[in-house]
Amino acid sequence: ALAGECRGSVRVGAASFFCAHVLPDIAEEFQRQYPAWRASMLEVNAPDLYPCLQSGTIDLSLSVEAADPRLFHSTVWHEEQILLAVPAAFSVNRGLEAFQLTAAQVREGVHLQENFPAVDLSRFAQEPFLLLKQGNDLNQRAYKLCRNAGFVPKTSVFLTQMMTAYYLVCEGQGVSFLRSTIPEYVTPTDSVVFYQLRDPMATRPIYLSYLKRRANPVQQKLIDFMWSRSLLGDRSGER
């Protein structure tokens, strides 16, 4: 404080996955590096993120939804891959061994290798799909992915949380589209196999956004700090 450091706090709003798995480590490390400042998190449903940002309830947001450029400054923090998760016991997996990824391989980033083969999504047209509810970005992407593959998914359940979808896949309830970072944060299991999808809709940006005004010193420090961090904590330095 005597050296002129600014004390203050910054509030980051995000959906439950980011609040539970991504932001805690970032906030903890940020506060170790800048002990006079505080970074707090607020779990916000996707449709409410930008209204909360506009009202000042939060200072920054992480979202897969693009912000209104008239109101917000928004940059792509990272890109994430969407994979198809399938119960390992499903008979549809037979003959697709060359395309399959274990959770350990996904954690290692094998699916990001340029020569790793992508599965033909149409092979799963008859399987029961577990999708997120309407209004969620991944719901829209799921239908576009399936439409691009020539079919309409047979949806058995609509869900609010992606982690719920993952655990239902583990229990053999259906197949689902999931972000590739999930295996990083869950207990390893052989009950699920993952497939790479060769479709532009299977890659989506994660936006870091704030109101179109000059960021205060605490906000700017956290923004700069987040730019130095990877989406996955054990792969720091990757951008």
N, C-alpha and C positions, 0 to 999 in steps of 0.2 A: 504493500500500500504506500509506504514512504517513497518507493521508487516510481510511483505514479501508475502502478498497475490498477486497472479498473475492476472493481468487484461487481458481480452481478450474476444473473442466472439466465438460462435459455431453456425453453420448453420445446421438446420435439414430439410431434404427433405422428403416429403410425398405426397400421393394423396390428393385430395380435401377434402374428408371426415375427415381425420385426421387433416388437416390444419384448417378446419372450426370448428370442434367440440372437438377434443381431445387435440391438442397441445397448443392452446392459454392459457388455464388454467395452464398447466404445465409450459409454458414459463413464465407466469406472476408470479407464485409462486416461480419458480426458481430464478427470478430476485429480488424478495422481500427478499429471503434468502441470495442471493449473489449479492448485489447491484453493485459491481464493474464489474461484468461480464454480458454479453449479450447473450441471446439465440434468434435467429431469425429463421423464417420458410420460406421455399420456396415450393410452390405448384409445383409438378412435375408429369407428366404422368407416369404411372407404367413402361412402357418400357424404360423410360429415367432415372429412379432412379439410377441404378447402374452405368451407364456411367457417370452421374453427380458426383457420389461418387468417382469414379476412377479418374476423372479429377480434383477433389478438389473444384468443385462448391459448394458442400455440405460436411459437416463433418460426419454427421450421417444420417441414413435413417430409416424410418418405412415402412414396406412393408409386404404384404402377400405372396410375391414371395421369394423363397429361393435364397440366394446369392451364387456366385461361391466361394467355400471354398478355392480355390487357391489364391484368391485375397482379400477376405474379412473375417473379423471375424464377425460371425453372431450368435445371440442367440434368443431364443423364449422369447419375452417380455410378451406376454399374448396369450391366445387362445380365439377365439370367435366362437359363435354358428351361424349357418345359419338356418333361419326359412323360412317357406313358408308363404307369405303374400297373403291373398285372400280378395277381396271385400266382405263385410259382406252381401250384397244383392244377391250374387251369389247363385243359387239354389243348387249347389254342397255341400254347407255347411249343408244342412238339414240332420239330422241323425248323424252329426259329433260333436255335442255339447260337448261331453265328452273330445274331443281332442282340443277344441278351447281355445285360449288365447287372452285376451284383451291386448291392449297396456299397461295398468296399470299393469297387471300381468307379462308381459315381463319385465317391468322396475323393478318389485320386485324380478325378478329371479325365478318365479314359474317354468319356463321351465327347470331350472337346477336341480329341485328336482328329485331324482333318480326314484321315482315311478310315475312321470307324464307320461301319455301315449303318444306315438308317432303315428301319422297318417300314414295310408298306402298311399304313394304318388301316387300310380296307380289310386286312386279315382279321380285324377285331370287330367288324361290323355287327356281328351277331352276339357280341358279349354285352352283359349288363354294365352300364356306365354309372359311376358315382360322380355327379357334377356339383359345383358350387351353385348357389342360388342366382336367379336372374338379377342383373344389376352389378354383379361381380365381373371384373375384367376377364377372369379365367373362364367364366360361363360363356361369354361371347367368343373367346378364343377357341374354346372347346368345340362349339358348333361350327365355327369357320374351319377348323382343322378337319373335322369330320366331313363337312360339305366338300372341302377341297379333295378329300379322299373318296368322294362319291357316295356317301351314305349319311343318314340321320341317326344319331346315337340313340340306342334304347336305354333311356335313363330310368333307373330303378329308384334312386334317392337323390334329392337335392339337399345340399348341406351349406352351413354358414362358414365353417372353418376348414381350411385345407388339411390341418393335422387330423381332423376327424375322418376325412376322406382317406388319408394315409392308413390310419389304424383299421378302417373297414376293409381296405385292400388287404392288409395283413391277415384279417380274419376270413378272407375269401369271399367277401360280399360283392365284389365287382372290380372293374378296372377304372382308373382315374388318371387325369392329367395333373401332374404335380411339379412344383419347382424342384430343380436338381439339387438345391442346397439342403433339402429335408434330411437325407441320410447323414449329413454332418452333425445333426442335433438329436438323433434318436438312437435307441439301442440297436445294435446290428442284428439283422435277422435274415434268414434264408427263405422266408415265406413269400418274398416279393422279388420279382425281376423287373428291370427297367429297360425301356427301349428308347433309342434316339429317334427323333422325328425330323425328316428333311423338309421343312416347311417354314417360310419366313414367320408364320404366326407362332412358331415354337420358340422364338426368341423375343423377349420383351424387356423394355427399359425400366429401370427404377429411377424415379425422379426425386431430386432434392430441390425443394421449392420454398420460397419465402416471398413476402409482400414486396412490391416494387417500390422500395425505398431503400435508402442506404442502410445496410446492416449495421447494428451497433457492434462495438468491439467484441463482446462475448459471442454474439452470433457468428461474426466473421471468423473468430478463432476456431469455433466448432466446425464451421463449414470447411475451413482449410484443413483442420484435423481429420475430418471425415474423408476428404479427398486423398489423404495419405493412407487410408485404410481400405483393405479388401472387404468384399462381402463376406468372405470366409476368414475367420480369425487366424487360422493356421496357414493362410496363404498371403500374409501381409506383403504388400509391394505389388501384387497383381492389380491391374486396373482394367 
